[in-house]
Amino acid sequence: MKGYDFKKSMAKFTNPSKLSKEDQEQILICLCEAISTLRDSTEAARFLKDLLSSQEVEMIAKRFKIAQMLVENHNYSQIMAGLKVSSNTIARVHEWLKISGDGFQIAMQRIPKKPAGAIQKSPINIKRKYPLYYWPELLLETIVKSAREKEKKEIRKALNSMDKKAVLYKRLSKLM
């Protein structure tokens, strides 16, 4: 494509790759296999947060959301205002979609539909950000998740004997 520099559109790295094309492909396949083993979006989020810097996670997430919004026929000004990105970033994502958006289209078809413009934050992020405030809840969730079936029965029995069934009770019940 004339006049378009793909190198400028990518994340900046100090050293060019010294790996062969075959090695690069094998590493990418290994990454994709690791991602495909994850059970849900929570595990995927944990994996990406461990693997990437917060800036890289935000950059990738914004690219994905830009692509979603372009497919939903949002205009550049709506995307710029909603995601605080430049028109150049939107144009690059738009170009990627035109050139090879097959993988994105597959992902778009498989994700559940949410109300337009809704960006939901997971309560886990808040809990992890302020662990001292939420430590009892985080501790109980960890215990329940790691408990064997016999231990879960004992926890259920204790929870059923509680007079007041709070939000925490409902969340723990869902985990079991």
C-alpha positions as CSV (number, residue, x, y, z in Angstrom):
1,M,0.0,0.0,0.0
2,K,1.6,3.2,-1.2
3,G,2.3,5.9,1.4
4,Y,1.4,3.8,4.5
5,D,4.2,2.9,6.8
6,F,3.2,-0.2,8.9
7,K,6.3,0.1,11.0
8,K,5.1,3.5,12.4
9,S,1.8,2.1,13.2
10,M,3.1,-0.7,15.5
11,A,4.3,-0.5,19.1
12,K,7.8,0.9,19.4
13,F,10.6,-1.5,20.3
14,T,14.2,-0.6,20.7
15,N,15.7,-3.7,18.9
16,P,14.5,-5.1,15.7
17,S,13.8,-8.9,15.9
18,K,16.8,-11.1,15.3
19,L,14.6,-14.2,15.1
20,S,14.0,-15.9,11.8
21,K,10.5,-15.7,10.3
22,E,10.0,-19.4,11.2
23,D,11.0,-18.8,14.9
24,Q,8.7,-15.7,15.0
25,E,5.8,-17.8,13.7
26,Q,6.5,-20.6,16.2
27,I,6.5,-18.2,19.1
28,L,3.2,-16.7,17.9
29,I,1.7,-20.1,17.6
30,C,2.8,-20.9,21.2
31,L,1.2,-17.7,22.4
32,C,-2.0,-18.4,20.6
33,E,-2.1,-21.9,22.0
34,A,-1.7,-20.5,25.5
35,I,-4.5,-18.0,25.0
36,S,-6.8,-20.7,23.6
37,T,-6.4,-22.8,26.8
38,L,-7.9,-20.0,29.0
39,R,-11.4,-20.8,30.2
40,D,-13.0,-17.3,30.3
41,S,-12.5,-13.6,30.0
42,T,-11.3,-13.3,33.6
43,E,-8.5,-15.7,33.0
44,A,-7.7,-14.0,29.7
45,A,-7.5,-10.6,31.5
46,R,-5.2,-12.0,34.2
47,F,-3.0,-13.6,31.5
48,L,-2.7,-10.3,29.5
49,K,-2.1,-8.2,32.6
50,D,0.7,-10.6,33.6
51,L,2.2,-10.7,30.1
52,L,1.9,-7.1,29.0
53,S,2.5,-3.7,30.5
54,S,-0.6,-1.6,31.4
55,Q,0.1,0.6,28.4
56,E,0.3,-2.3,26.1
57,V,-3.0,-3.8,27.5
58,E,-4.7,-0.4,27.0
59,M,-3.3,0.0,23.5
60,I,-4.6,-3.4,22.4
61,A,-7.9,-2.9,24.1
62,K,-8.4,0.5,22.5
63,R,-7.6,-1.0,19.1
64,F,-10.1,-3.7,19.6
65,K,-12.8,-1.2,20.7
66,I,-12.0,1.1,17.8
67,A,-12.5,-1.8,15.4
68,Q,-15.8,-2.7,17.1
69,M,-17.0,0.9,16.8
70,L,-16.0,1.1,13.1
71,V,-17.9,-2.0,12.3
72,E,-20.9,-0.5,14.2
73,N,-20.6,2.5,11.8
74,H,-19.5,5.0,14.4
75,N,-17.8,8.0,12.9
76,Y,-14.3,9.2,13.7
77,S,-15.4,12.0,15.9
78,Q,-17.5,9.7,18.1
79,I,-14.6,7.3,18.5
80,M,-12.1,10.1,19.2
81,A,-14.4,11.5,21.9
82,G,-15.3,8.1,23.4
83,L,-11.9,6.6,23.5
84,K,-9.6,9.6,23.6
85,V,-7.6,8.5,20.6
86,S,-6.3,10.4,17.5
87,S,-7.8,10.2,14.1
88,N,-4.5,8.6,12.9
89,T,-5.0,5.7,15.3
90,I,-8.5,5.2,14.0
91,A,-7.3,5.3,10.4
92,R,-4.7,2.7,11.1
93,V,-7.2,0.3,12.7
94,H,-9.6,1.0,9.8
95,E,-6.9,0.1,7.3
96,W,-6.1,-3.1,9.2
97,L,-9.7,-4.1,9.1
98,K,-9.8,-3.5,5.3
99,I,-6.6,-5.4,4.6
100,S,-7.1,-8.4,6.9
101,G,-9.9,-8.3,9.4
102,D,-10.8,-12.0,9.3
103,G,-9.6,-12.8,12.8
104,F,-11.4,-9.7,14.2
105,Q,-14.6,-10.7,12.4
106,I,-14.5,-14.2,14.0
107,A,-14.0,-12.6,17.5
108,M,-16.8,-10.1,16.9
109,Q,-19.2,-12.9,16.0
110,R,-18.4,-14.9,19.1
111,I,-18.5,-12.2,21.8
112,P,-21.8,-11.6,23.6
113,K,-23.6,-8.4,22.5
114,K,-23.7,-5.6,25.0
115,P,-25.5,-2.2,24.9
116,A,-23.8,0.3,22.6
117,G,-21.1,2.3,24.3
118,A,-21.2,0.3,27.5
119,I,-17.8,-0.1,29.0
120,Q,-18.1,-2.2,32.1
121,K,-15.4,-2.4,34.7
122,S,-15.0,-5.7,36.6
123,P,-15.5,-5.4,40.4
124,I,-12.4,-7.7,40.7
125,N,-10.2,-4.8,39.5
126,I,-11.4,-2.6,42.3
127,K,-10.9,-5.3,44.8
128,R,-7.4,-6.0,43.6
129,K,-6.6,-2.3,43.6
130,Y,-7.8,-1.9,47.2
131,P,-7.1,-5.3,48.7
132,L,-7.0,-4.2,52.4
133,Y,-10.7,-3.0,52.1
134,Y,-11.9,-6.2,50.4
135,W,-9.5,-8.7,52.0
136,P,-12.2,-10.8,53.8
137,E,-14.2,-11.2,50.6
138,L,-11.1,-12.0,48.6
139,L,-10.0,-14.5,51.1
140,L,-13.4,-16.3,51.2
141,E,-13.5,-16.4,47.4
142,T,-10.0,-17.9,47.3
143,I,-10.9,-20.5,49.9
144,V,-14.2,-21.4,48.1
145,K,-12.5,-21.7,44.7
146,S,-9.7,-23.9,46.0
147,A,-12.0,-26.1,48.2
148,R,-12.7,-29.7,47.5
149,E,-16.3,-30.9,47.1
150,K,-16.5,-32.1,50.7
151,E,-15.2,-28.8,52.0
152,K,-17.7,-27.0,49.7
153,K,-20.5,-29.0,51.3
154,E,-19.4,-27.8,54.8
155,I,-19.2,-24.2,53.6
156,R,-22.7,-24.5,52.0
157,K,-24.0,-25.9,55.3
158,A,-22.6,-23.0,57.3
159,L,-23.9,-20.5,54.8
160,N,-27.4,-22.0,54.8
161,S,-27.5,-21.6,58.6
162,M,-27.0,-17.9,58.3
163,D,-30.1,-15.8,59.0
164,K,-29.2,-13.0,56.7
165,K,-28.3,-13.9,53.1
166,A,-26.2,-11.0,51.9
167,V,-24.6,-10.2,48.5
168,L,-21.5,-12.0,49.6
169,Y,-23.5,-15.2,50.3
170,K,-25.0,-15.0,46.8
171,R,-21.6,-14.6,45.1
172,L,-20.1,-17.4,47.1
173,S,-23.1,-19.6,46.2
174,K,-22.5,-18.9,42.5
175,L,-18.8,-19.9,42.9
176,M,-19.9,-23.3,44.3
